[in-house]
C-alpha cells in the first residue's frame, strides 16, 4: 500500500512538473490519468503492478 501511494505521489509530481514546463498541457494530463484508471481495470493490471514492484525493488537495491 505504501509503495502504491508513493508511486502515485511521484507520478503526480512528474505530471505537475511537465505541466509547469509546458511539455504537458492539462488535456494531456487528463488523458494520462484516464488511461491509468482504465488500465487498472483490465487484465493487464497485475502485470503492470508486478513490473512496478520489480522496478522499485531494483531501485531500492542500488547503492551509490
Biopython code that builds the backbone (N, CA, C, O; Angstrom):
import numpy as np
from Bio.PDB.StructureBuilder import StructureBuilder

atoms = [
    (1, "UNK", "N", (0.817, -1.190, 0.000)),
    (1, "UNK", "CA", (0.000, 0.000, 0.000)),
    (1, "UNK", "C", (0.861, 1.254, 0.000)),
    (1, "UNK", "O", (0.569, 2.205, -0.725)),
    (2, "UNK", "N", (1.925, 1.266, 0.810)),
    (2, "UNK", "CA", (2.791, 2.446, 0.877)),
    (2, "UNK", "C", (3.511, 2.671, -0.444)),
    (2, "UNK", "O", (3.748, 3.811, -0.844)),
    (3, "UNK", "N", (3.858, 1.581, -1.118)),
    (3, "UNK", "CA", (4.538, 1.709, -2.408)),
    (3, "UNK", "C", (3.621, 2.329, -3.444)),
    (3, "UNK", "O", (4.055, 3.187, -4.213)),
    (4, "UNK", "N", (2.365, 1.915, -3.481)),
    (4, "UNK", "CA", (1.457, 2.466, -4.486)),
    (4, "UNK", "C", (1.138, 3.929, -4.198)),
    (4, "UNK", "O", (0.980, 4.717, -5.131)),
    (5, "UNK", "N", (1.040, 4.307, -2.929)),
    (5, "UNK", "CA", (0.812, 5.713, -2.596)),
    (5, "UNK", "C", (2.029, 6.534, -2.991)),
    (5, "UNK", "O", (1.883, 7.632, -3.527)),
    (6, "UNK", "N", (3.219, 6.023, -2.736)),
    (6, "UNK", "CA", (4.436, 6.720, -3.122)),
    (6, "UNK", "C", (4.534, 6.864, -4.635)),
    (6, "UNK", "O", (4.943, 7.909, -5.140)),
    (7, "UNK", "N", (4.161, 5.821, -5.350)),
    (7, "UNK", "CA", (4.199, 5.877, -6.816)),
    (7, "UNK", "C", (3.214, 6.908, -7.340)),
    (7, "UNK", "O", (3.522, 7.642, -8.279)),
    (8, "UNK", "N", (2.030, 6.968, -6.738)),
    (8, "UNK", "CA", (1.034, 7.948, -7.163)),
    (8, "UNK", "C", (1.540, 9.361, -6.907)),
    (8, "UNK", "O", (1.386, 10.238, -7.757)),
    (9, "UNK", "N", (2.137, 9.586, -5.754)),
    (9, "UNK", "CA", (2.663, 10.911, -5.436)),
    (9, "UNK", "C", (3.792, 11.273, -6.393)),
    (9, "UNK", "O", (3.846, 12.400, -6.884)),
    (10, "UNK", "N", (4.688, 10.339, -6.662)),
    (10, "UNK", "CA", (5.789, 10.593, -7.584)),
    (10, "UNK", "C", (5.282, 10.918, -8.977)),
    (10, "UNK", "O", (5.747, 11.871, -9.602)),
    (11, "UNK", "N", (4.341, 10.141, -9.463)),
    (11, "UNK", "CA", (3.787, 10.396, -10.789)),
    (11, "UNK", "C", (3.038, 11.723, -10.839)),
    (11, "UNK", "O", (3.089, 12.427, -11.848)),
    (12, "UNK", "N", (2.348, 12.064, -9.765)),
    (12, "UNK", "CA", (1.654, 13.348, -9.721)),
    (12, "UNK", "C", (2.640, 14.509, -9.774)),
    (12, "UNK", "O", (2.382, 15.514, -10.435)),
    (13, "UNK", "N", (3.765, 14.376, -9.082)),
    (13, "UNK", "CA", (4.795, 15.419, -9.113)),
    (13, "UNK", "C", (5.383, 15.544, -10.514)),
    (13, "UNK", "O", (5.605, 16.655, -10.995)),
    (14, "UNK", "N", (5.634, 14.422, -11.168)),
    (14, "UNK", "CA", (6.175, 14.457, -12.527)),
    (14, "UNK", "C", (5.197, 15.133, -13.479)),
    (14, "UNK", "O", (5.599, 15.944, -14.313)),
    (15, "UNK", "N", (3.923, 14.803, -13.359)),
    (15, "UNK", "CA", (2.906, 15.432, -14.212)),
    (15, "UNK", "C", (2.841, 16.930, -13.946)),
    (15, "UNK", "O", (2.737, 17.724, -14.881)),
    (16, "UNK", "N", (2.903, 17.319, -12.673)),
    (16, "UNK", "CA", (2.889, 18.756, -12.343)),
    (16, "UNK", "C", (4.085, 19.479, -12.943)),
    (16, "UNK", "O", (3.943, 20.582, -13.471)),
    (17, "UNK", "N", (5.260, 18.868, -12.868)),
    (17, "UNK", "CA", (6.454, 19.487, -13.453)),
    (17, "UNK", "C", (6.295, 19.630, -14.957)),
    (17, "UNK", "O", (6.627, 20.669, -15.526)),
    (18, "UNK", "N", (5.788, 18.586, -15.598)),
    (18, "UNK", "CA", (5.590, 18.662, -17.045)),
    (18, "UNK", "C", (4.573, 19.724, -17.427)),
    (18, "UNK", "O", (4.737, 20.407, -18.438)),
    (19, "UNK", "N", (3.528, 19.869, -16.631)),
    (19, "UNK", "CA", (2.527, 20.899, -16.919)),
    (19, "UNK", "C", (3.153, 22.281, -16.771)),
    (19, "UNK", "O", (2.932, 23.156, -17.608)),
    (20, "UNK", "N", (3.924, 22.479, -15.723)),
    (20, "UNK", "CA", (4.531, 23.795, -15.486)),
    (20, "UNK", "C", (5.589, 24.147, -16.527)),
    (20, "UNK", "O", (5.736, 25.313, -16.893)),
    (21, "UNK", "N", (6.318, 23.156, -17.003)),
    (21, "UNK", "CA", (7.359, 23.412, -18.004)),
    (21, "UNK", "C", (6.775, 23.590, -19.405)),
    (21, "UNK", "O", (7.488, 24.003, -20.319)),
    (22, "UNK", "N", (5.512, 23.290, -19.584)),
    (22, "UNK", "CA", (4.877, 23.458, -20.883)),
    (22, "UNK", "C", (4.960, 22.236, -21.764)),
    (22, "UNK", "O", (4.455, 22.254, -22.886)),
    (23, "UNK", "N", (5.591, 21.160, -21.280)),
    (23, "UNK", "CA", (5.706, 19.952, -22.080)),
    (23, "UNK", "C", (4.432, 19.135, -22.077)),
    (23, "UNK", "O", (4.207, 18.317, -22.968)),
    (24, "UNK", "N", (3.605, 19.357, -21.081)),
    (24, "UNK", "CA", (2.350, 18.616, -20.996)),
    (24, "UNK", "C", (1.248, 19.602, -20.626)),
    (24, "UNK", "O", (1.346, 20.312, -19.625)),
    (25, "UNK", "N", (0.240, 19.636, -21.412)),
    (25, "UNK", "CA", (-0.896, 20.517, -21.154)),
    (25, "UNK", "C", (-1.926, 19.779, -20.297)),
    (25, "UNK", "O", (-1.853, 18.563, -20.124)),
    (26, "UNK", "N", (-2.867, 20.526, -19.774)),
    (26, "UNK", "CA", (-3.904, 19.955, -18.912)),
    (26, "UNK", "C", (-4.662, 18.818, -19.613)),
    (26, "UNK", "O", (-4.876, 17.774, -18.997)),
    (27, "UNK", "N", (-5.076, 18.982, -20.876)),
    (27, "UNK", "CA", (-5.771, 17.853, -21.521)),
    (27, "UNK", "C", (-4.906, 16.594, -21.624)),
    (27, "UNK", "O", (-5.424, 15.481, -21.527)),
    (28, "UNK", "N", (-3.600, 16.758, -21.820)),
    (28, "UNK", "CA", (-2.709, 15.602, -21.863)),
    (28, "UNK", "C", (-2.689, 14.890, -20.511)),
    (28, "UNK", "O", (-2.715, 13.661, -20.447)),
    (29, "UNK", "N", (-2.642, 15.675, -19.433)),
    (29, "UNK", "CA", (-2.631, 15.087, -18.093)),
    (29, "UNK", "C", (-3.936, 14.343, -17.813)),
    (29, "UNK", "O", (-3.929, 13.281, -17.191)),
    (30, "UNK", "N", (-5.040, 14.898, -18.267)),
    (30, "UNK", "CA", (-6.335, 14.235, -18.071)),
    (30, "UNK", "C", (-6.368, 12.908, -18.829)),
    (30, "UNK", "O", (-6.838, 11.900, -18.301)),
    (31, "UNK", "N", (-5.879, 12.908, -20.045)),
    (31, "UNK", "CA", (-5.851, 11.677, -20.837)),
    (31, "UNK", "C", (-4.947, 10.643, -20.179)),
    (31, "UNK", "O", (-5.293, 9.462, -20.141)),
    (32, "UNK", "N", (-3.788, 11.066, -19.655)),
    (32, "UNK", "CA", (-2.878, 10.137, -18.959)),
    (32, "UNK", "C", (-3.560, 9.544, -17.726)),
    (32, "UNK", "O", (-3.430, 8.349, -17.459)),
    (33, "UNK", "N", (-4.279, 10.366, -16.984)),
    (33, "UNK", "CA", (-4.989, 9.888, -15.800)),
    (33, "UNK", "C", (-6.080, 8.898, -16.173)),
    (33, "UNK", "O", (-6.223, 7.855, -15.534)),
    (34, "UNK", "N", (-6.837, 9.218, -17.191)),
    (34, "UNK", "CA", (-7.888, 8.303, -17.627)),
    (34, "UNK", "C", (-7.315, 6.976, -18.110)),
    (34, "UNK", "O", (-7.883, 5.915, -17.853)),
    (35, "UNK", "N", (-6.183, 7.045, -18.815)),
    (35, "UNK", "CA", (-5.524, 5.813, -19.262)),
    (35, "UNK", "C", (-5.140, 4.956, -18.060)),
    (35, "UNK", "O", (-5.327, 3.739, -18.073)),
    (36, "UNK", "N", (-4.602, 5.597, -17.020)),
    (36, "UNK", "CA", (-4.233, 4.857, -15.812)),
    (36, "UNK", "C", (-5.422, 4.195, -15.147)),
    (36, "UNK", "O", (-5.332, 3.045, -14.717)),
    (37, "UNK", "N", (-6.547, 4.914, -15.057)),
    (37, "UNK", "CA", (-7.746, 4.333, -14.465)),
    (37, "UNK", "C", (-8.273, 3.177, -15.305)),
    (37, "UNK", "O", (-8.690, 2.157, -14.756)),
    (38, "UNK", "N", (-8.262, 3.321, -16.615)),
    (38, "UNK", "CA", (-8.732, 2.233, -17.464)),
    (38, "UNK", "C", (-7.792, 1.034, -17.417)),
    (38, "UNK", "O", (-8.254, -0.107, -17.429)),
    (39, "UNK", "N", (-6.483, 1.268, -17.364)),
    (39, "UNK", "CA", (-5.538, 0.155, -17.267)),
    (39, "UNK", "C", (-5.688, -0.599, -15.951)),
    (39, "UNK", "O", (-5.478, -1.811, -15.897)),
    (40, "UNK", "N", (-6.054, 0.120, -14.890)),
    (40, "UNK", "CA", (-6.212, -0.520, -13.587)),
    (40, "UNK", "C", (-7.364, -1.514, -13.587)),
    (40, "UNK", "O", (-7.383, -2.438, -12.774)),
    (41, "UNK", "N", (-8.317, -1.338, -14.482)),
    (41, "UNK", "CA", (-9.460, -2.232, -14.534)),
    (41, "UNK", "C", (-9.323, -3.359, -15.537)),
    (41, "UNK", "O", (-10.259, -4.142, -15.704)),
    (42, "UNK", "N", (-8.200, -3.466, -16.204)),
    (42, "UNK", "CA", (-8.030, -4.505, -17.219)),
    (42, "UNK", "C", (-7.303, -5.709, -16.643)),
    (42, "UNK", "O", (-6.881, -5.708, -15.487)),
    (43, "UNK", "N", (-7.167, -6.725, -17.466)),
    (43, "UNK", "CA", (-6.477, -7.942, -17.023)),
    (43, "UNK", "C", (-4.969, -7.764, -16.997)),
    (43, "UNK", "O", (-4.264, -8.606, -16.440)),
    (44, "UNK", "N", (-4.457, -6.693, -17.584)),
    (44, "UNK", "CA", (-3.018, -6.448, -17.585)),
    (44, "UNK", "C", (-2.564, -5.732, -16.301)),
    (44, "UNK", "O", (-1.364, -5.576, -16.075)),
    (45, "UNK", "N", (-3.502, -5.302, -15.471)),
    (45, "UNK", "CA", (-3.169, -4.568, -14.247)),
    (45, "UNK", "C", (-2.207, -5.329, -13.327)),
    (45, "UNK", "O", (-1.259, -4.722, -12.829)),
    (46, "UNK", "N", (-2.408, -6.626, -13.079)),
    (46, "UNK", "CA", (-1.441, -7.330, -12.218)),
    (46, "UNK", "C", (-0.022, -7.342, -12.794)),
    (46, "UNK", "O", (0.953, -7.278, -12.046)),
    (47, "UNK", "N", (0.089, -7.424, -14.110)),
    (47, "UNK", "CA", (1.416, -7.398, -14.731)),
    (47, "UNK", "C", (2.075, -6.036, -14.548)),
    (47, "UNK", "O", (3.270, -5.951, -14.263)),
    (48, "UNK", "N", (1.298, -4.981, -14.714)),
    (48, "UNK", "CA", (1.821, -3.629, -14.522)),
    (48, "UNK", "C", (2.238, -3.447, -13.064)),
    (48, "UNK", "O", (3.287, -2.871, -12.772)),
    (49, "UNK", "N", (1.409, -3.940, -12.162)),
    (49, "UNK", "CA", (1.707, -3.804, -10.740)),
    (49, "UNK", "C", (2.981, -4.562, -10.371)),
    (49, "UNK", "O", (3.824, -4.033, -9.646)),
    (50, "UNK", "N", (3.131, -5.784, -10.856)),
    (50, "UNK", "CA", (4.338, -6.556, -10.527)),
    (50, "UNK", "C", (5.574, -5.958, -11.181)),
    (50, "UNK", "O", (6.661, -6.010, -10.604)),
    (51, "UNK", "N", (5.429, -5.392, -12.374)),
    (51, "UNK", "CA", (6.564, -4.722, -13.022)),
    (51, "UNK", "C", (6.998, -3.499, -12.225)),
    (51, "UNK", "O", (8.192, -3.256, -12.050)),
    (52, "UNK", "N", (6.036, -2.738, -11.748)),
    (52, "UNK", "CA", (6.356, -1.579, -10.914)),
    (52, "UNK", "C", (7.026, -1.971, -9.625)),
    (52, "UNK", "O", (7.958, -1.308, -9.169)),
    (53, "UNK", "N", (6.552, -3.048, -9.038)),
    (53, "UNK", "CA", (7.160, -3.534, -7.802)),
    (53, "UNK", "C", (8.586, -4.021, -8.047)),
    (53, "UNK", "O", (9.475, -3.775, -7.231)),
    (54, "UNK", "N", (8.810, -4.709, -9.166)),
    (54, "UNK", "CA", (10.160, -5.176, -9.508)),
    (54, "UNK", "C", (11.104, -4.007, -9.725)),
    (54, "UNK", "O", (12.250, -4.034, -9.278)),
    (55, "UNK", "N", (10.619, -2.977, -10.413)),
    (55, "UNK", "CA", (11.434, -1.785, -10.639)),
    (55, "UNK", "C", (11.750, -1.088, -9.324)),
    (55, "UNK", "O", (12.874, -0.627, -9.124)),
    (56, "UNK", "N", (10.780, -1.004, -8.428)),
    (56, "UNK", "CA", (11.011, -0.387, -7.119)),
    (56, "UNK", "C", (12.033, -1.177, -6.321)),
    (56, "UNK", "O", (12.893, -0.592, -5.662)),
    (57, "UNK", "N", (11.948, -2.500, -6.374)),
    (57, "UNK", "CA", (12.933, -3.331, -5.668)),
    (57, "UNK", "C", (14.320, -3.159, -6.251)),
    (57, "UNK", "O", (15.307, -3.112, -5.517)),
    (58, "UNK", "N", (14.398, -3.067, -7.568)),
    (58, "UNK", "CA", (15.697, -2.857, -8.231)),
    (58, "UNK", "C", (16.300, -1.525, -7.816)),
    (58, "UNK", "O", (17.480, -1.446, -7.474)),
    (59, "UNK", "N", (15.481, -0.480, -7.850)),
    (59, "UNK", "CA", (15.983, 0.844, -7.486)),
    (59, "UNK", "C", (16.373, 0.930, -6.019)),
    (59, "UNK", "O", (17.329, 1.624, -5.674)),
    (60, "UNK", "N", (15.645, 0.235, -5.152)),
    (60, "UNK", "CA", (15.979, 0.283, -3.730)),
    (60, "UNK", "C", (17.238, -0.510, -3.416)),
    (60, "UNK", "O", (17.887, -0.258, -2.400)),
    (61, "UNK", "N", (17.595, -1.466, -4.273)),
    (61, "UNK", "CA", (18.797, -2.249, -4.003)),
    (61, "UNK", "C", (20.062, -1.586, -4.530)),
    (61, "UNK", "O", (21.165, -2.021, -4.199)),
    (62, "UNK", "N", (19.927, -0.550, -5.338)),
    (62, "UNK", "CA", (21.102, 0.156, -5.854)),
    (62, "UNK", "C", (21.739, 0.978, -4.751)),
    (62, "UNK", "O", (21.049, 1.576, -3.924)),
    (63, "UNK", "N", (23.046, 1.001, -4.747)),
    (63, "UNK", "CA", (23.762, 1.840, -3.771)),
    (63, "UNK", "C", (24.710, 2.733, -4.534)),
    (63, "UNK", "O", (25.406, 2.302, -5.453)),
    (64, "UNK", "N", (24.720, 3.968, -4.136)),
    (64, "UNK", "CA", (25.552, 4.970, -4.810)),
    (64, "UNK", "C", (26.766, 5.305, -3.994)),
    (64, "UNK", "O", (27.579, 6.131, -4.408)),
]
sb = StructureBuilder()
sb.init_structure("model")
sb.init_model(0)
sb.init_chain("A")
sb.init_seg("    ")
for serial, (resi, resn, name, xyz) in enumerate(atoms, 1):
    if name == "N":
        sb.init_residue(resn, " ", resi, " ")
    sb.init_atom(name, np.array(xyz, "f"), 0.0, 1.0, " ", f" {name:<3s}", serial, name[0])
structure = sb.get_structure()
